Amino acid sequence: MTLYGGIEGGGTKFVCAVGTGPEDLRAEVRFPTTTPDETLARAIAFFKEQTQSQGPLAAIGMASFGPIDPRPGSLTYGQVMLTPKPGWSRADIVSTLKSAFDIPIGFDLDVNAAALAEWRWGALQNCDPAVYITIGTGIGGGIMINGRLLHGLLHPEMGHVILPHDRATDPFPGSCPFHGDCFEGLANGPAMEKRWGQKAETLPPDHPAWALEAHYISLALVDFILTLSPQRIVLGGGVMEQSQLLSLIHSEVKTVLNDYVQSPQVLDLIKDYIVLPGLGRRSGVLGALALAKQATD
């Protein structure tokens, strides 16, 4: 059976796995994201060990935190672009992996990879266009259109769209170092912690933080619904693990849309339209395997 390697490269941790898909993950390892040299060396060592025990890999997929350059042929293809993560700006991920393995290397943004995995195996199956959004330490999104991930100048930056911000209601200035009160700056995990003085997961379910969080998420989702007309939206990330949040978003999206989109999915079936990941927390690493599979096509 053809084996693939996958790397979910986050700003906090790397997850590496070997397998063929959701039902066949044969080995997995997690370790902290430190310097590019040290972190990538640990990933390479893991795959070399697995090659000895499991057999050769057909390809490796890298699902990286961003921003990145995913455009083959570009002078900066395979690199992390300017990022607040110390030491990682201009880190050349693809060249480093290619120097260690003479096999195809798939490379894309972590949320793009998660979108691909959910489209191939999870909650976005048979949906096109389809959107995956992660809401956690950062906020980002991937878009599947005509069976392919959407790229352009680089890749979509859905976490940095500008939202209406009523400073009388919410005087928090935002936490994004680039844009202040963009979607990410108002609604990611660090923004919630700075605004309320404690980590989001410690806030009780009836805390006003969750209604405000649902409001900002819903404003962004309405923008994406109106511009992309997706057939389904998946919401992942640590913030979405709060059980009360999804129902608040369902209600708020309908309020903001105000019946403008005359589709049964929005009017009557919104619980099946905006959903949690079908693959759970594995969307990212499985997305990396999906990138590896794609690299061999």
ABEGO torsion letter per residue (X at the ends): XBBBBBBBBBAABBBBBBEAEAABBABBBBBBBBBAAAAAAAAAAAAAAAAAAAEBBABBBBBBBOBBBABBGBAABGBBBBBABBGABGBBAAAAAAAABBBBBBBBBAAAAAAAAAAAABAABGBOBBBBBBBBABBBBBBBBGGBBBBBABBBBAAABBBBBBAAABABAEABAAAEABAAAAABAAAAAAAAGBBAAABBAABAAAAAAAAAAAAAAAAAAAAAGBABBBBBEAAAABAAAAAAAAAAAAAAAGGABBBAAAAAAAAAABBBBAAEAAAAAAAAAAAAAAAAX
